[in-house]
Amino acid sequence: MLVIISDLHLGDGTTAESIPASAFYLFAKRLRQDAHFASLHNGKYRPIEELDVLLMGDILDPLHSTKWLFPTLGNEEYVRMGSENLPRITEPGEKHYVRPWSNTSDSRFGSKLLEVTRAILDYNKEALEVLRKLSTGEFIEFDRIDRTGLRDIKSQERIHLKVHFHYMVGNHDWYYHLPGEAFDRIRQEIIDAMGLSNPSTPFPFDLRQPTSPFSWKTDEAPNIERLFREYKVFARHGDCYDSFNFNGANGRDCSTLGDAFTMEVCNRYPEELKRRSNLDQGIVDNLRQITNIRPALATPLWVTGQLRKLTLENKLKDTREAQLKGIWDELADNFLHLAFVREADKAFEFDMVDKMELAIKISKVVSLEMIDNLIFRLQRKKVQVRIVPLPAMLWKSLPSSINPRATSSMGTHITMRPSRSIMMILAAIRSISIRAHGILTSTWREKTQPRRSSSLIRRLPISPFTKTMNMTSVISKRGLVHMLDLLENSTCT
Protein backbone atom coordinates (compact mmCIF):
# COMPACT_ATOMS: atom_id res chain seq x y z
CA MET A 1 0.00 0.00 0.00
CA LEU A 2 1.30 3.47 -0.88
CA VAL A 3 0.27 6.73 0.80
CA ILE A 4 1.49 10.16 -0.33
CA ILE A 5 1.44 13.21 1.96
CA SER A 6 2.82 16.72 1.50
CA ASP A 7 2.90 20.21 3.00
CA LEU A 8 2.52 19.53 6.71
CA HIS A 9 4.74 22.59 7.36
CA LEU A 10 5.84 21.58 10.84
CA GLY A 11 7.60 24.59 12.33
CA ASP A 12 9.42 25.52 15.51
CA GLY A 13 6.58 27.61 16.94
CA THR A 14 8.23 30.98 16.34
CA THR A 15 5.69 31.84 13.62
CA ALA A 16 2.36 30.02 13.18
CA GLU A 17 1.37 26.92 15.15
CA SER A 18 2.09 23.44 13.81
CA ILE A 19 -0.41 20.65 13.28
CA PRO A 20 -1.18 19.20 16.75
CA ALA A 21 -0.05 15.75 17.79
CA SER A 22 -3.68 14.62 17.99
CA ALA A 23 -3.86 14.80 14.18
CA PHE A 24 -0.95 12.36 13.95
CA TYR A 25 -2.65 9.89 16.30
CA LEU A 26 -5.73 10.13 14.08
CA PHE A 27 -3.52 9.54 11.04
CA ALA A 28 -2.06 6.42 12.65
CA LYS A 29 -5.57 5.14 13.39
CA ARG A 30 -6.74 5.72 9.82
CA LEU A 31 -3.58 4.12 8.47
CA ARG A 32 -4.22 1.05 10.63
CA GLN A 33 -7.81 0.81 9.38
CA ASP A 34 -6.74 1.12 5.74
CA ALA A 35 -4.06 -1.52 6.24
CA HIS A 36 -6.70 -3.95 7.55
CA PHE A 37 -9.06 -3.19 4.67
CA ALA A 38 -6.22 -3.76 2.20
CA SER A 39 -5.59 -7.16 3.81
CA LEU A 40 -8.94 -8.51 2.64
CA HIS A 41 -8.85 -9.82 -0.93
CA ASN A 42 -12.09 -11.27 -2.32
CA GLY A 43 -13.18 -12.28 1.16
CA LYS A 44 -9.84 -13.87 1.98
CA TYR A 45 -7.58 -12.61 4.74
CA ARG A 46 -4.01 -11.92 3.63
CA PRO A 47 -2.15 -9.34 5.76
CA ILE A 48 -0.29 -6.86 3.60
CA GLU A 49 3.47 -7.10 3.81
CA GLU A 50 4.42 -3.51 2.88
CA LEU A 51 3.08 -0.07 3.67
CA ASP A 52 5.00 2.89 2.28
CA VAL A 53 4.36 6.57 3.02
CA LEU A 54 5.95 9.11 0.70
CA LEU A 55 6.47 12.47 2.43
CA MET A 56 6.25 14.68 -0.64
CA GLY A 57 8.00 17.89 0.46
CA ASP A 58 7.50 20.72 2.97
CA ILE A 59 6.99 18.32 5.86
CA LEU A 60 9.43 20.14 8.13
CA ASP A 61 9.48 23.90 7.56
CA PRO A 62 12.81 25.57 8.42
CA LEU A 63 11.81 28.63 6.37
CA HIS A 64 9.02 29.65 8.74
CA SER A 65 11.36 30.23 11.66
CA THR A 66 12.39 33.58 13.09
CA LYS A 67 15.62 32.00 14.37
CA TRP A 68 17.21 32.91 11.03
CA LEU A 69 16.83 36.58 11.98
CA PHE A 70 19.10 36.28 15.01
CA PRO A 71 22.75 35.27 15.53
CA THR A 72 23.58 31.60 16.08
CA LEU A 73 23.34 30.17 19.59
CA GLY A 74 25.97 31.64 21.90
CA ASN A 75 26.37 34.82 19.85
CA GLU A 76 23.08 36.55 20.65
CA GLU A 77 22.85 40.25 21.47
CA TYR A 78 19.83 41.61 23.28
CA VAL A 79 17.92 44.89 23.28
CA ARG A 80 15.70 46.07 26.11
CA MET A 81 12.04 46.55 25.13
CA GLY A 82 9.91 47.45 28.12
CA SER A 83 10.27 44.60 30.58
CA GLU A 84 11.69 42.18 27.98
CA ASN A 85 15.13 41.46 26.59
CA LEU A 86 14.70 40.65 22.91
CA PRO A 87 17.43 39.30 20.62
CA ARG A 88 18.69 41.89 18.15
CA ILE A 89 17.89 41.20 14.50
CA THR A 90 20.98 40.88 12.32
CA GLU A 91 21.43 42.98 9.20
CA PRO A 92 23.36 42.37 5.93
CA GLY A 93 27.09 42.76 6.32
CA GLU A 94 27.21 41.86 10.00
CA LYS A 95 29.39 39.02 11.23
CA HIS A 96 26.59 36.76 12.40
CA TYR A 97 24.17 37.51 9.56
CA VAL A 98 22.85 34.20 8.16
CA ARG A 99 19.82 33.74 5.94
CA PRO A 100 18.58 30.96 3.64
CA TRP A 101 20.29 32.72 0.70
CA SER A 102 23.67 32.92 2.48
CA ASN A 103 26.62 30.84 1.35
CA THR A 104 25.65 27.22 2.11
CA SER A 105 29.31 26.17 2.40
CA ASP A 106 29.84 28.61 5.28
CA SER A 107 29.92 26.77 8.62
CA ARG A 108 27.53 29.38 10.07
CA PHE A 109 24.86 28.27 7.60
CA GLY A 110 25.09 24.65 8.74
CA SER A 111 25.03 25.73 12.38
CA LYS A 112 21.93 27.85 11.88
CA LEU A 113 20.12 25.09 9.97
CA LEU A 114 21.00 22.62 12.74
CA GLU A 115 19.64 25.05 15.35
CA VAL A 116 16.38 25.53 13.44
CA THR A 117 15.99 21.81 12.67
CA ARG A 118 16.50 20.79 16.29
CA ALA A 119 13.95 23.38 17.38
CA ILE A 120 11.41 21.93 14.90
CA LEU A 121 12.06 18.36 16.02
CA ASP A 122 11.72 19.36 19.66
CA TYR A 123 8.57 21.45 19.13
CA ASN A 124 6.88 18.57 17.27
CA LYS A 125 8.39 15.79 19.34
CA GLU A 126 5.13 14.04 20.25
CA ALA A 127 3.78 14.22 16.70
CA LEU A 128 6.98 12.87 15.16
CA GLU A 129 7.13 10.12 17.77
CA VAL A 130 3.89 8.78 16.28
CA LEU A 131 5.62 8.43 12.90
CA ARG A 132 8.64 6.79 14.52
CA LYS A 133 6.44 4.23 16.29
CA LEU A 134 4.64 3.49 13.03
CA SER A 135 8.03 2.77 11.48
CA THR A 136 8.88 0.25 14.20
CA GLY A 137 5.57 -1.61 13.90
CA GLU A 138 4.13 -0.51 17.24
CA PHE A 139 0.81 0.81 15.91
CA ILE A 140 -0.24 -1.64 13.19
CA GLU A 141 -0.61 -5.37 13.84
CA PHE A 142 -2.54 -8.27 12.31
CA ASP A 143 -3.88 -11.63 13.46
CA ARG A 144 -1.89 -14.59 12.23
CA ILE A 145 -3.18 -17.06 9.63
CA ASP A 146 -3.93 -20.64 10.77
CA ARG A 147 -3.10 -23.82 8.91
CA THR A 148 -6.36 -23.66 6.95
CA GLY A 149 -5.57 -20.19 5.65
CA LEU A 150 -8.10 -18.42 7.87
CA ARG A 151 -7.56 -15.71 10.46
CA ASP A 152 -6.44 -17.22 13.74
CA ILE A 153 -8.34 -15.11 16.26
CA LYS A 154 -7.35 -17.40 19.15
CA SER A 155 -3.63 -16.92 18.78
CA GLN A 156 -1.98 -14.36 21.02
CA GLU A 157 0.78 -13.80 18.50
CA ARG A 158 0.53 -10.82 16.19
CA ILE A 159 2.11 -9.80 12.91
CA HIS A 160 3.57 -6.30 13.23
CA LEU A 161 3.69 -4.13 10.12
CA LYS A 162 6.48 -1.60 9.86
CA VAL A 163 5.62 1.53 7.88
CA HIS A 164 8.38 2.78 5.57
CA PHE A 165 8.59 6.58 5.44
CA HIS A 166 10.41 8.16 2.48
CA TYR A 167 11.25 11.87 2.59
CA MET A 168 11.46 14.10 -0.51
CA VAL A 169 12.02 17.87 -0.27
CA GLY A 170 10.05 20.85 -1.55
CA ASN A 171 10.59 24.62 -1.56
CA HIS A 172 10.37 25.10 2.23
CA ASP A 173 12.67 22.25 3.23
CA TRP A 174 15.12 22.25 0.29
CA TYR A 175 18.00 22.64 2.76
CA TYR A 176 17.89 18.88 3.37
CA HIS A 177 18.85 18.37 -0.25
CA LEU A 178 22.24 20.03 0.26
CA PRO A 179 25.30 17.75 0.03
CA GLY A 180 28.03 17.66 2.67
CA GLU A 181 28.91 16.02 5.98
CA ALA A 182 27.42 18.84 8.05
CA PHE A 183 24.06 18.35 6.34
CA ASP A 184 24.35 14.54 6.54
CA ARG A 185 24.49 14.88 10.34
CA ILE A 186 21.40 17.08 10.31
CA ARG A 187 19.55 14.59 8.12
CA GLN A 188 20.52 11.74 10.44
CA GLU A 189 18.86 13.53 13.36
CA ILE A 190 15.70 13.88 11.26
CA ILE A 191 15.84 10.19 10.30
CA ASP A 192 16.18 9.14 13.93
CA ALA A 193 13.35 11.41 15.12
CA MET A 194 10.87 10.46 12.36
CA GLY A 195 11.84 6.85 11.68
CA LEU A 196 12.63 7.52 8.03
CA SER A 197 13.86 4.90 5.57
CA ASN A 198 16.11 7.45 3.84
CA PRO A 199 19.88 7.25 4.08
CA SER A 200 21.61 10.34 5.48
CA THR A 201 22.68 11.41 1.99
CA PRO A 202 20.73 14.32 0.41
CA PHE A 203 16.99 13.74 0.51
CA PRO A 204 15.75 13.59 -3.10
CA PHE A 205 13.92 16.48 -4.71
CA ASP A 206 12.74 15.24 -8.11
CA LEU A 207 13.26 12.03 -10.05
CA ARG A 208 12.36 13.47 -13.45
CA GLN A 209 13.07 16.72 -15.24
CA PRO A 210 9.79 18.40 -16.25
CA THR A 211 11.22 19.71 -19.52
CA SER A 212 14.58 19.48 -21.24
CA PRO A 213 15.69 23.18 -20.88
CA PHE A 214 16.30 22.71 -17.14
CA SER A 215 19.99 22.23 -16.44
CA TRP A 216 19.74 20.81 -12.92
CA LYS A 217 20.28 17.10 -12.38
CA THR A 218 17.60 14.70 -11.25
CA ASP A 219 18.08 12.70 -8.07
CA GLU A 220 18.61 9.00 -7.59
CA ALA A 221 16.34 7.32 -5.07
CA PRO A 222 16.08 3.58 -5.88
CA ASN A 223 13.48 2.81 -3.21
CA ILE A 224 11.16 5.58 -4.36
CA GLU A 225 11.72 4.68 -8.02
CA ARG A 226 10.69 1.13 -7.18
CA LEU A 227 7.48 2.38 -5.61
CA PHE A 228 6.69 4.47 -8.69
CA ARG A 229 7.16 1.43 -10.92
CA GLU A 230 5.20 -0.99 -8.75
CA TYR A 231 2.24 1.31 -8.22
CA LYS A 232 2.46 2.89 -11.70
CA VAL A 233 2.46 6.42 -10.32
CA PHE A 234 4.73 9.45 -10.36
CA ALA A 235 4.80 12.31 -7.86
CA ARG A 236 6.67 15.55 -7.38
CA HIS A 237 6.27 18.50 -5.04
CA GLY A 238 5.57 20.85 -7.93
CA ASP A 239 7.63 23.89 -6.99
CA CYS A 240 9.69 23.39 -10.15
CA TYR A 241 6.79 25.03 -12.02
CA ASP A 242 6.85 28.12 -9.80
CA SER A 243 9.47 30.74 -10.67
CA PHE A 244 8.80 32.56 -7.38
CA ASN A 245 9.87 29.49 -5.39
CA PHE A 246 12.25 27.69 -7.74
CA ASN A 247 15.21 28.69 -9.87
CA GLY A 248 15.26 26.45 -12.92
CA ALA A 249 18.80 27.47 -13.87
CA ASN A 250 20.36 26.76 -10.46
CA GLY A 251 18.25 23.82 -9.33
CA ARG A 252 17.01 23.04 -5.85
CA ASP A 253 20.22 23.73 -3.91
CA CYS A 254 19.70 27.48 -3.79
CA SER A 255 17.33 29.98 -2.25
CA THR A 256 14.66 31.93 -4.15
CA LEU A 257 12.76 35.22 -4.06
CA GLY A 258 9.98 33.43 -2.22
CA ASP A 259 12.38 32.55 0.60
CA ALA A 260 13.58 36.13 0.91
CA PHE A 261 10.06 37.59 0.90
CA THR A 262 8.90 35.10 3.53
CA MET A 263 11.90 35.71 5.77
CA GLU A 264 12.45 39.47 5.53
CA VAL A 265 8.81 40.56 5.33
CA CYS A 266 6.38 37.88 6.58
CA ASN A 267 8.49 36.33 9.36
CA ARG A 268 10.04 39.63 10.39
CA TYR A 269 6.91 41.81 10.54
CA PRO A 270 5.58 40.50 13.90
CA GLU A 271 9.10 40.69 15.35
CA GLU A 272 9.41 44.32 14.32
CA LEU A 273 6.00 45.10 15.82
CA LYS A 274 7.25 43.76 19.17
CA ARG A 275 10.19 46.16 18.99
CA ARG A 276 8.55 49.23 17.44
CA SER A 277 4.97 49.44 18.74
CA ASN A 278 3.04 49.11 21.97
CA LEU A 279 0.67 46.44 20.69
CA ASP A 280 -0.57 43.79 23.08
CA GLN A 281 1.33 40.51 22.81
CA GLY A 282 -1.91 38.74 21.88
CA ILE A 283 -2.31 40.94 18.80
CA VAL A 284 1.29 40.33 17.73
CA ASP A 285 0.84 36.58 18.22
CA ASN A 286 -2.27 36.68 16.04
CA LEU A 287 -0.33 38.41 13.28
CA ARG A 288 2.14 35.52 13.34
CA GLN A 289 -0.55 33.56 11.51
CA ILE A 290 0.61 35.47 8.45
CA THR A 291 2.73 32.43 7.54
CA ASN A 292 -0.46 30.39 7.04
CA ILE A 293 -1.66 32.61 4.20
CA ARG A 294 -1.48 30.97 0.79
CA PRO A 295 -0.29 32.07 -1.66
CA ALA A 296 2.42 34.09 0.11
CA LEU A 297 1.90 37.08 -2.18
CA ALA A 298 -1.63 37.47 -0.77
CA THR A 299 -0.23 38.25 2.70
CA PRO A 300 -0.38 42.05 2.22
CA LEU A 301 -4.16 41.72 1.79
CA TRP A 302 -4.48 39.73 4.98
CA VAL A 303 -2.28 42.12 6.99
CA THR A 304 -4.26 45.17 5.89
CA GLY A 305 -7.52 43.42 6.75
CA GLN A 306 -6.23 42.60 10.21
CA LEU A 307 -5.00 46.14 10.86
CA ARG A 308 -8.26 47.65 9.67
CA LYS A 309 -10.24 45.29 11.90
CA LEU A 310 -8.10 46.22 14.92
CA THR A 311 -8.63 49.91 14.17
CA LEU A 312 -12.41 49.56 13.98
CA GLU A 313 -12.39 47.62 17.24
CA ASN A 314 -10.22 50.31 18.94
CA LYS A 315 -7.54 47.77 19.89
CA LEU A 316 -4.52 49.66 18.60
CA LYS A 317 -4.37 52.00 21.62
CA ASP A 318 -2.03 54.89 20.80
CA THR A 319 -0.63 53.17 17.71
CA ARG A 320 -1.95 54.42 14.40
CA GLU A 321 -2.91 52.06 11.59
CA ALA A 322 -0.76 54.10 9.20
CA GLN A 323 2.27 53.56 11.45
CA LEU A 324 1.85 49.78 11.33
CA LYS A 325 1.40 49.88 7.57
CA GLY A 326 4.53 51.99 7.36
CA ILE A 327 6.53 49.30 9.15
CA TRP A 328 5.36 46.76 6.57
CA ASP A 329 6.29 49.06 3.69
CA GLU A 330 9.72 49.68 5.22
CA LEU A 331 10.35 45.94 5.41
CA ALA A 332 9.14 45.59 1.82
CA ASP A 333 11.59 48.30 0.73
CA ASN A 334 14.44 46.63 2.59
CA PHE A 335 13.56 43.33 0.96
CA LEU A 336 13.56 44.88 -2.52
CA HIS A 337 17.00 46.40 -1.86
CA LEU A 338 18.62 43.17 -0.67
CA ALA A 339 21.64 42.31 -2.80
CA PHE A 340 20.15 38.84 -3.32
CA VAL A 341 16.95 40.35 -4.70
CA ARG A 342 18.68 42.99 -6.84
CA GLU A 343 20.78 40.23 -8.44
CA ALA A 344 17.55 38.65 -9.64
CA ASP A 345 16.39 41.93 -11.18
CA LYS A 346 17.00 41.72 -14.93
CA ALA A 347 18.00 44.87 -16.77
CA PHE A 348 15.67 46.21 -19.48
CA GLU A 349 13.02 43.63 -18.61
CA PHE A 350 9.87 43.86 -16.54
CA ASP A 351 10.55 40.79 -14.42
CA MET A 352 9.42 39.20 -11.16
CA VAL A 353 11.27 41.75 -9.01
CA ASP A 354 9.68 44.70 -10.83
CA LYS A 355 6.23 43.19 -10.43
CA MET A 356 6.80 42.61 -6.72
CA GLU A 357 7.69 46.29 -6.29
CA LEU A 358 4.13 47.08 -7.35
CA ALA A 359 2.43 44.22 -5.54
CA ILE A 360 3.73 44.03 -1.96
CA LYS A 361 3.33 47.59 -0.66
CA ILE A 362 0.28 48.43 1.44
CA SER A 363 0.43 52.21 1.53
CA LYS A 364 -1.61 52.71 -1.65
CA VAL A 365 -5.16 51.51 -1.47
CA VAL A 366 -7.98 50.16 -3.55
CA SER A 367 -11.41 49.38 -2.14
CA LEU A 368 -12.70 45.85 -2.07
CA GLU A 369 -15.79 47.18 -3.83
CA MET A 370 -13.54 47.53 -6.86
CA ILE A 371 -12.51 43.89 -6.51
CA ASP A 372 -16.19 42.91 -6.22
CA ASN A 373 -17.04 44.74 -9.40
CA LEU A 374 -14.07 43.26 -11.22
CA ILE A 375 -15.17 39.75 -10.26
CA PHE A 376 -18.73 40.37 -11.37
CA ARG A 377 -17.60 41.81 -14.68
CA LEU A 378 -15.14 39.01 -15.30
CA GLN A 379 -17.99 36.52 -14.92
CA ARG A 380 -19.34 37.85 -18.21
CA LYS A 381 -16.23 36.34 -19.82
CA LYS A 382 -15.54 39.41 -21.98
CA VAL A 383 -15.96 43.00 -20.88
CA GLN A 384 -14.49 46.40 -21.63
CA VAL A 385 -13.16 48.24 -18.59
CA ARG A 386 -11.74 51.77 -18.42
CA ILE A 387 -8.72 52.16 -16.17
CA VAL A 388 -6.54 55.14 -15.42
CA PRO A 389 -3.90 56.14 -18.01
CA LEU A 390 -0.73 54.06 -17.80
CA PRO A 391 2.68 54.47 -19.42
CA ALA A 392 2.89 52.66 -22.73
CA MET A 393 5.80 50.48 -21.58
CA LEU A 394 3.69 49.19 -18.68
CA TRP A 395 1.31 47.39 -21.03
CA LYS A 396 4.01 44.84 -21.76
CA SER A 397 3.70 43.56 -18.21
CA LEU A 398 -0.05 42.95 -18.29
CA PRO A 399 -1.28 39.34 -18.07
CA SER A 400 -1.78 37.59 -21.38
CA SER A 401 -5.53 37.57 -20.77
CA ILE A 402 -5.68 41.39 -20.89
CA ASN A 403 -5.07 43.35 -24.07
CA PRO A 404 -5.41 47.10 -24.71
CA ARG A 405 -8.06 48.17 -27.18
CA ALA A 406 -7.86 51.95 -27.23
CA THR A 407 -6.21 54.76 -25.31
CA SER A 408 -7.44 58.28 -24.64
CA SER A 409 -6.83 61.06 -22.17
CA MET A 410 -9.62 59.63 -20.07
CA GLY A 411 -7.92 56.27 -19.73
CA THR A 412 -7.30 53.01 -21.53
CA HIS A 413 -10.07 50.67 -22.60
CA ILE A 414 -9.12 47.03 -22.39
CA THR A 415 -10.81 43.80 -23.33
CA MET A 416 -10.41 41.15 -20.66
CA ARG A 417 -10.65 37.46 -21.40
CA PRO A 418 -10.13 36.14 -17.88
CA SER A 419 -8.60 32.75 -17.26
CA ARG A 420 -10.08 30.51 -14.58
CA SER A 421 -7.00 31.06 -12.42
CA ILE A 422 -7.49 34.85 -12.39
CA MET A 423 -11.13 34.37 -11.39
CA MET A 424 -10.16 32.05 -8.55
CA ILE A 425 -7.40 34.39 -7.40
CA LEU A 426 -9.76 37.37 -7.25
CA ALA A 427 -12.35 35.32 -5.43
CA ALA A 428 -9.73 34.01 -3.01
CA ILE A 429 -8.43 37.54 -2.36
CA ARG A 430 -11.97 38.67 -1.59
CA SER A 431 -12.54 35.65 0.64
CA ILE A 432 -9.31 36.20 2.58
CA SER A 433 -10.16 39.84 3.12
CA ILE A 434 -13.70 39.15 4.29
CA ARG A 435 -12.55 36.55 6.78
CA ALA A 436 -9.72 38.74 8.01
CA HIS A 437 -12.06 41.63 8.56
CA GLY A 438 -14.65 39.53 10.39
CA ILE A 439 -17.50 40.64 8.17
CA LEU A 440 -20.94 39.22 8.93
CA THR A 441 -23.13 39.10 5.90
CA SER A 442 -26.43 38.34 7.55
CA THR A 443 -27.69 41.75 6.42
CA TRP A 444 -27.50 40.68 2.79
CA ARG A 445 -30.72 41.62 1.04
CA GLU A 446 -31.73 39.86 -2.13
CA LYS A 447 -34.47 42.42 -2.79
CA THR A 448 -32.25 45.48 -2.59
CA GLN A 449 -29.23 43.96 -4.29
CA PRO A 450 -29.64 41.09 -6.78
CA ARG A 451 -27.36 38.12 -6.28
CA ARG A 452 -24.58 38.03 -8.83
CA SER A 453 -22.61 34.81 -8.65
CA SER A 454 -21.40 32.14 -11.00
CA SER A 455 -20.88 28.42 -10.42
CA LEU A 456 -17.21 29.19 -9.82
CA ILE A 457 -17.98 31.68 -7.05
CA ARG A 458 -20.54 29.38 -5.48
CA ARG A 459 -18.01 26.58 -5.28
CA LEU A 460 -15.57 28.75 -3.35
CA PRO A 461 -15.95 29.28 0.42
CA ILE A 462 -16.93 32.93 0.06
CA SER A 463 -19.67 34.85 1.82
CA PRO A 464 -22.12 36.83 -0.37
CA PHE A 465 -20.60 40.08 -1.53
CA THR A 466 -21.94 43.24 0.02
CA LYS A 467 -21.34 46.83 -1.00
CA THR A 468 -21.71 48.04 2.58
CA MET A 469 -18.11 46.96 3.03
CA ASN A 470 -15.43 49.54 2.21
CA MET A 471 -12.19 48.11 3.61
CA THR A 472 -8.94 49.13 1.97
CA SER A 473 -6.82 46.43 0.39
CA VAL A 474 -3.11 46.47 0.02
CA ILE A 475 -2.21 47.50 -3.49
CA SER A 476 -2.71 50.20 -6.05
CA LYS A 477 -4.87 49.55 -9.09
CA ARG A 478 -1.73 48.97 -11.11
CA GLY A 479 -0.41 46.78 -8.34
CA LEU A 480 -3.57 44.65 -8.47
CA VAL A 481 -2.95 43.92 -12.13
CA HIS A 482 0.61 42.86 -11.45
CA MET A 483 -0.30 40.84 -8.38
CA LEU A 484 -2.79 38.88 -10.49
CA ASP A 485 -0.06 38.26 -13.03
CA LEU A 486 2.30 37.07 -10.30
CA LEU A 487 -0.27 34.83 -8.67
CA GLU A 488 -1.47 33.38 -11.95
CA ASN A 489 2.08 32.26 -12.75
CA SER A 490 2.90 30.91 -9.29
CA THR A 491 1.67 28.04 -7.20
CA CYS A 492 -0.02 28.30 -3.83
CA THR A 493 2.70 26.63 -1.84
VENPECOR-V661699 format. One line per field, one symbol per residue. ss: DSSP state (A for helix, B for strand, O for the rest). phi: phi as a letter, one per 20 degrees, with the letter a starting at -180 (. if undefined). burial: + if it has 9 or more other ideal C-beta (glycine too) atoms within 8 Angstrom, else -. Layout:
BEGIN
ss=???
phi=???
burial=???
END
This chain:
BEGIN
ss=OBBBBOOOOBOOOOOOOOOOAAAAAAAAAAAAAAAAAAOBBOOBBOOOOOBBBBBBOOOBOOOOOAAAAOOOOOOOOBBBBOOBBBBOOOOOOOOOOOOOOOOOOOAAAAAAAAAAAAAAAAAOAAAAAAAAAAAOOOOOBBBBBOOOOOBBOOOOOBBBOOBBBBBBOOOOOAAAAOOOAAAAAAAAAAAAAAOBOOOOOOOOOOOOOOOOOOOOOOOOOAAAAAAAAAAOOOOOOOAAAOOOOOBOOOBOOOOOAAAAAAAAAAAAAAAAAAAAOOOOAAAAAAAAAAAAOOOAAAAAAAAAAAAAAAAAOOOOOOOOAAAAAAAAAAAAAAAAOOAAAAAOOOOOOOOAAAAAAAAOOOOOOOBAAAAAAAAAAAOOOOBBBBBOOOOAAAAAAOOOOBBBBBBBOOBBBBBBOOOAAAAAAAAAAAAAAAAAAOOOOOOOOOOOOOOOOOAAAAAOOOOOOOOOOOOBOOOOAAAAAAAAAAAAOOOOO
phi=.ccccblflfdenedffefffgffffffffffffffffedclndecgfdcbddeeenlfecffecffffdffgndfcdcecmedddffffcgnfgdfccgefffefgffffffffffffffffdgffffffffffenfdcbcffdefendfefefefceedeeeedddeceecfgeefepffffffffffgffdmfeffefgffdbdbegbfffefefedbgffgffgffelcbbbfoffedffcbdffeneebecgffffffedffegfffffecbdfffffffffffgfefcfgfefgffffffffffffeldeleeegffffffgffffffffefgffffeeeflbedgffffgeedfceecbfffffgfffffffembbececfgcggffffefgfeccfdbcbfepdecdddfefffgffgffgffgffffemfddfegcffebgfcbdfffffefcfgfcefebeeedcfffffgfffffffdcede
burial=+++-++++++++-+++-+--+-+++-++--++-+++--++----+-++--++++++++++++++++++++-+---+--+------+++++-----+++++-+-+-+-++++++++++++++-+++-++-++++++-+-++-+++++-----+------+-++++++++++++++++++---++++++++++-++++-+---++++++------+-+--+-+-+++-++-------+++++-+++++-+--++++-++++++++++++++++++++-+-+---++--++-++-+-+++++++++++++++++----+--+-+-+++++++-++-+++-+-+++-++-----++++++++++++---+++++++-++++++---+-+----+---+--+++--+-+------+++++++++--+++++++++++++-++---+-------+------++--+-+--++--+-++++++++++++++++++-++-+
END
